[in-house]
Amino acid sequence: MEQQLRNLTEAMFEIKKICCIGAGYVGGPTCSVIAHMCPEIRITVVDVNQARIEAWNSNTLPIYEPGLKEVVELCRGKNLFFSTDIDKAIQESDLIFISVNTPTKVYGMGKGRAADLKHIESCARRIVAVSNGYKIVTEKSTVPVRAAESIRRIFQSNIKPDLNLQVLSNPEFLSEGTAVNDLKNPDRVLIGGDDTPEGQEAIQALCAVYEHWVPKNKIITTNTWSSELSKLASNAFLAQRISSINSISALCEATGADVEDVACAVGMDHRIGSKFLKASVGFGGSCFQKDVLNLVYLCEALNLPEVAQYWQQVIDMNDYQRRRFASRIIDCLFNTATDKKIALLGFAFKKDTGDTRESSSIYISKYLLDEGANLHIFDPKVRKEQIICDLSHPNISQDASGQASRLVTICNDAYEACDRAHAIVICTEWDEFKLLDYELIHKNMLKPAFIFDGRRVLDELHPKLQKLGFQVETIGKKITVQRIPFTPTAEVPKFSLQEPPLKKVKL
């Protein structure tokens, strides 16, 4: 039997069929690009969500990513397929990517920090239940260190005489908004596996797929633990840089320095570099906060409290930046936003994506809604239903969707959102916000008219905006010489979407 499995392994060395479980922001783009680069490999992306699969098979993809639609349309129906028949895709595949969601736990041990691996475990159990022969199972989702070992234990505890499953770690390093280019021209591809001969064979099989378009010197192979930790560490380092420059932005506002000048000077040091030194209202997205919190929990579990506290400060600084920006808006509006119309431009966590997960816009909206502001929101790529869903989260609205339906209006364009508004708040750095007719917008706003530039997207327009009559407030720089007097407020309270919903008070 061992000889048969060894022979089967050698015969399956060339991967011809891939199954990807999870048709989200990782699985969909990753497999679309692999299909584009490897036309001889048949790839099936599966998901339990029927509506999502139907969207992947339509002209309106479920996610927005520059260049993705063109890639999908080139390959779909040829060697790229989207289906809900999960078991069939698993059975027919040589390699299985697990690309399911691993959110932060909101209940039980480790809530608010640890990753919830229930979907990973469910995939592992389904794979071992329906599989036969030799297959390579590869975790693509962001997972804590030793998750691959957990998958392996499930496989070993449900062993079959004709089944041989090898487990690899192949984390993604995509940046939303540039995901297609990141996949076609990666900085590196990281593959982790066992140090056994079988594990090394599996690693080489996956390497052969990437070698269709990725230079060999950019493909790194390690053990699974190093691969998993490298993903967490990469995102933690990037988040740390953002929190670091945001901390300096507060100092700049207090002293009269410009954080853009400071970032430029610091970034020209080749030892530091200029990437991720853009001060803003705070980082968002599905990865940074989740992965840093996961790292914090891992350090706590391994009895490394000082290390845990160090990385927790990255999250605390991000929270502080959001609260500070919200307080500044309320302070400038004469210490009250009640019944005032505020145009919030941008809801995605960054430009060139429709993803709103952990977006700073959600947190800023929460603080303004608590003050009784009427929010008029426009984002060119985020659907109305998604915005309402995010703002109806129990930790955002104490009366579920009631507050959102009363105080939130979703607009079709920026001009509609800004019409007769007291203030404009820019939360996403969409390029089109630079091209708006601010003279017309100012004419139709209530006076004094405020612009709060949370992304430094209007830097070149600040003198013009002031000349038009706007009071401009931005991150990391004093612009208005004479501010309109205000009464400082108490600190805005902290809250987190990672925590379980607060108890609702019955009236």
Buried (B, 14 or more C-beta within 10 A) or exposed (E): EEEEBBEEBEEBEEBEBBBBBBBBBBBBBBBBBBBBBBEEBBBBBBBBBEEBBEBBBEEEBBBBBBBBBEBBEBBBEEBBBBBBEBBBBBBBBBBBBBBBBBBBBBEEEBBBBBBBBEBBBBBBBBBBEEBEBBBBBBBBBBBBBBBBEBBBEBBEEBEEEEBBBBBBBBBBBBBBBBBBBBBBEBEEBBBBBBEEEBBBBBBBBBBBBBBEBBEEEBBBBBBBBBBBBBBBEBBBEBBBBBBBBBBBBBEBBEEEBBBBEBBEEBBEEEEEEEEBBBBBBBBBBBBBBBBBBBBBBBBBBEEBEEBBEBBBBBBEBBBBBBBBBBBBBBBBBBEBBEEBBBBBBBBBBBBBBBBBBBBBBBBBBBBBBBBBBBBBBBBBBBBBEBBBEBBBBBBBBBBBBEBBBEBBBBBEEBBEBBBEBBBBBBBBBBEEBEEBEBEEBBEEBEEBBBBBBBBBBBBEBBEEBBEBEBBBBBBBBBBBEEEEEBEEBEEBEEBBBBBBEEEEEEE
